[in-house]
Amino acid sequence: MNVLHIYPKNNELIQRHVSLLVEGLKQSANVMVADNNKSFYKQARDFEADIIHIHGVNQMLQFKALRCAVKNNIRFVVTLHGQLQPFALDAMPAQQRTALFLAMREYLSHAYAVITLGKLESGSFAKHGYNPRIEEIHNALITNTITPADMAAKTFAVYQKVMDSNTLELMDSNTLAALKAILKVGIMGDKRWVDDSTFDARLINWRHLMVYAEHENIVNYTDYGIRILGLSAPLLNTDKIAAYFPKHYTRPKPIKELVGDYQGDQTDYLLRIIRQVLKFPTLLGAIELTRELYRDNVNDDLLAEKLEDEGLTKSAARLIQVLADFILLDEGYMPIDPLDDKLTIKLRTNLINHLKI
């Protein structure tokens, strides 16, 4: 894990805090520091930072760091250092205070976590409503309620939580190819349905894959697929791994809980599932729809006719394309021809961004 700390060199207290933190983190992460614009832009690029940790919010340096992180899609956390406390804001000129609020509203909502140094600061920041992901970690420089080692350990736990969030975004192409193959086999129960030469089992990032499966509630399918393919996955209690989620995230529910049980009419059941997945697209819903399309009792012509009657042909065709992309749905099991257009891109993006902060 590569972590770049950015802080203003003209604030001695913050500088000492960062130095203490960096010393405690050396055993857990690759850490670098920057205290000026030229330094952090270059280091963020050359260091290939996984996380940018920005200290303070009331100077141009920090504003540019926030903008740099957002522009380059680098995950970041912010320690406020009391700079949004009422007494600190009251001491600012009105124009500067207004500019600060505008900047914070634009950028702080994108932070994976905002670290405060105590309960009062947590409470006052929460009132602004910029970001609900608040972590309270006391400053070992100014209180004996925490040791430097504990401060570093708690900060690293925040970093790990950041890196265990929306792991689909972090997956390399090999792990993503493995995920698709695992899901296809998890649906079909037979490894002959996939070409396992599309990925290298030795290079799979299992933590990314398994945490993603947990958050999308598809563990039953990934566990089964891994077993059928004979892959050696580590034992991870993914339900115990902490992560951050978008504001309106809810754990996906099995399709039966959303559309009801199968009642003897496969066409009707597929129509109910298609409507549900189009309305609220989730990977679990897409997987369960794919599983139903592989059943022997699917009447493709009747399903296509019913989709046409309900004006769902184009929408369903876009969904079929997405199933082919994500879960390797075979052409022979597509009831209608797939459609890849701008609205398909939107549907695909909604699935990809389901866990995006």
N, C-alpha and C positions, 0 to 999 in steps of 0.2 A: 504494500500500500504506500503510495507516494503522496505526502501531504506538504503543501506549501503554505506557510504562515505569512500573512501580510499585516504589517503594523506600522504606525507612524513613529519615526525615530525621535520625534520631538516630545514624546510622552514617556517619561521615565518609568512611571508605574506600569504602563502597558508593556514597555520593553522588558522590564524585569519579570513580569508575569510570563511573557512569551519565552524568555530564556529558561525559566524554571520548568515550564511545560515541555519545551523542546528537549531538555535534558532527560526528563522522565519518559519521553516517548521514544527515545532512540532505540530501545530494545524491541519495540513493537512495530515501528514504521520507519520508512525512509522519509526524513524530515529536512526541509530547507526553509529558509526565511528570506524575506525581502522587505525593504523599508522605503523603496522609492519606485516611481512609475516604470522607469526603464528596466529596473531589476526584475519586477514581478511579471511584466509582460514577457520578457525573455525566458525567465525561469519557468513560468507556467507552460511555455511551449517546449523548451528543451528538457525539462524535468519530467514531462508527461504526467502532470499532477492528476491524481485521482480525485483529490479533494483540495479545495482552497479554503483555508481557515482565515477569515478576515476579522481583525481585532479593532473594535470601535466603528463608529458610523458617522462621525461629524466632520470629517475632513475630505477634501477632494481625492486624496489617495484612496480612501476606502470606497468612495463612490466609483472611481475608475476600476477598482478591483471587482466590485459587484458587477459592473457592466462587462468587464472582461470575462468573468465566470459565466454569465448568462449568454453572452455572444458566442463563446467557445464551447458551450454545453458541458462545462465542468461543474461537478457537484460542489456545493460550498456550504459552509456553516459560518455563522457570525457570532462572536462574543461581543455583547453590547458595551461592557465595561462602564455601565451606569450612564451612558451618554444620551439615553432617551428617558431618563428619569425626569420628573417634573422640575426639580430644582435646576437641572442642567439645561433644560429647554428654556426655562424662564430667564436664564442668564444670557441667552442668545438674542441678537437683534431680530426683530420681527421678520424681516425679509429672509434672513438666513434660516430662521426656524421654518418658514413656509417652504423654502427650497428643500430643506432636509426632509420634511414630511412628504413632499412630492417624490423625492428620490426613494425614500423608504417604501412608499406605497407601490412604486414600480418594481423594485428589486427585492425587497425583503420577503415578499410572498413566495419567491422562487427558492429561498434558502431551504435546504433539507432540514436544518435545525437552527434555532436561535438559542444561544447559551447565555443564561443570566447568572449573576453571582449571588443571588439571594432571593428570598420570598417576596420582599417588597418590590424588587426590580421585576420579578416574574409577573406579579400582579399588575403593576403599572403598564408593562409592555402588553400584556394580554388585552388590556382595555383598548389599545389602538386597533386590534383586530387584524394586524398585518399578517400574522403567521401563528397557527395554533400549535406548531411543533416546538415547544419550549422545553429546554433542558436546564435544570438548575444545578450548577456546579460551583461550589464555593472557591474563593481565591485563597490559596495557601499563603500568599504574601501578607494578607491583612487579617486573617482569622486563624485561630488554632482549632477550629472545628473540622479541619481536614488537613491531611499531610500532603506534601508535594507528590508523593507516590500515588496516593489515592486520587488526587486531582488529575494526574496524568492518566491513571487507569480509567477513570470515569469519562475523560475526554476521548480516550481511545474507544471506549464502548460506544460513544456517539458516532465516531467514524465508522465502526463496524456496522452499526445500525444503518448508516447512510449507504454503505456498500452492499448491504443485504436488502435494499429497497429497489423495486423495479429492476430486477436482475436481467430481464429480457434485454433491456437497453445495453447492458454490459456484455452480453454474450458474444463470443467470437463466432465466426462463420462455421467452424467445425462443431462447436457445441450446439449451435442452432440446427445444423443438419442432423446431428444425433438426436435432438429433441423431436424433430419431425418423424424420423424413423421409429423412435421409441413409441411415439403416440400412435403411429399407423399400426405397429405390431400390437400395441396395447388394445387397440380396437379389434383387430382381426384375430389375435391369438396365434399367429403363425409367422415366423420370421421370413418365410419365402415371399411375403408380400413386399419386402423392401430390399434394396441393394445396400448392404452395410459397407460397401467400399466408398460410399459418399462421405464417410467421416472416419477419423482415427480415434478409436476407443481410448488410446493412451493419452490423448490430449483433451479429453472432455473436461470442462470445468464443472465438476459435479455440484459444487455448492451453488453456482448460478442456476443450474438446471433444476435442482431439487427444491431450492427455495422458491423459484418461480412456480413450480408445480404446486407447492403448498399454498401460495397466495392465490392461484387460480383454481384451487380445489380440484386438481386433476391427478392427485397422487395415486389413486387407484389405477389409473391408466399408465402412468409412468412406471410405477412399481412392477406392474404386470409385463409391460414392454421390456423393461430392463431384464427381468427374469427370463423371458422367452428368448431374448437375444443373447443371453449368457454373459452379460456385461458385469464387470466387478465394480459396483458402486459402493462408496463408503457408507457407514451407518451414521446418519445425521438425524437428530430429533428436530426436524424443521419447524414443528409447531412451537418449539421453545425459542426459536431464533427471532429476535426483535427486529422490526423494520418500520419504516414510515410509509404511510399510505395517503393517497389523495383525499381531499376533504369528503367526498361523497362515496368513497369506496365501501362496498359491502361484499362480503365473501360470496362468490357465485354459488347458486343453489342448483341441485340436480334438476333436470328438465321436468321430471315427473311432479316435483313440488310446485312447478310454475304453470304447467298446462294440464295436469291431471294424468291419470293412468291410461295406458292403451286399452281401448274398449272394443277390439275386434275389427276395426276398420283402419288399415295401415295408411291409406290415403288421407283420411281425416286426421290421423295422428301426426303425420308428416306436415300437414298444413298448419296444425296448431304449433308445432315446433318451429317451423319456418317463420311464422308470424312473430313468435316470441323472440327468436334470435335476431330478426331484423329490427325489432323494437328495442331490445336490450342485448346487444352483441357481447357475448363472453366466449372465451375459449372453451369452457366446459360445455356450453350450449352448442358450439360448433362441432365439438367432438361427438356429442350425443346425437346430433343430427346426422353426422357422417355415419355413425354406427347403424342408424335406422335405414339409411340409403343402401346399405350393403345387404339388407335382409332379402330373402328369396321372394317374399310376398309383395314386394313393391311393384306396382303397376305404373310404369313410367308414363305411358300414354294418358292414363286417367289422371295422374298427378299433374301432368303438363296442362291438361284440359281444365282442371280445377284452378290451377294457378292463373290461367288465362281468364277464366270466368270472374275471378276475384281481383283482376288487375294487378297481379303480383309477379307476372312473368319476368319483367326486367329486374325487379328487385331480387327475386329468387336467383336469377341468372348471375347477378353480381355476387350473391352469397355463395353460389356454386364455385365461382372463380376463387373466392377467398378460401373455401374449403380445400381446393386443390393446392393453393399456396401454402397454407398452414399445416394441413393434415394429409396431404398427398392423396386426395380423393382421385380415384382412377376414372378416366373418361368413360369407360363402359358402365359406370354406375351413376352417371350424371343424367337425371331425368330430362333436363333441357341443356342446351348449349350454354357454356359460361359466357359472361360479358365482362370485359375489363374496360371501364371508362372512368371519368372523373368521380362519379359516385361510388364506384368500386374502390377507388383510392381512399375515399372518405371512410368507407366501411372498414377497409384494411387498417387504416390509421386508428380508428376507434378501438380496434382489438389490440393493436400494438401499444397504444397509449393508455390502456385500461388502468395500469398501475403507476402512471407517470405523475409525479408531484407537480 
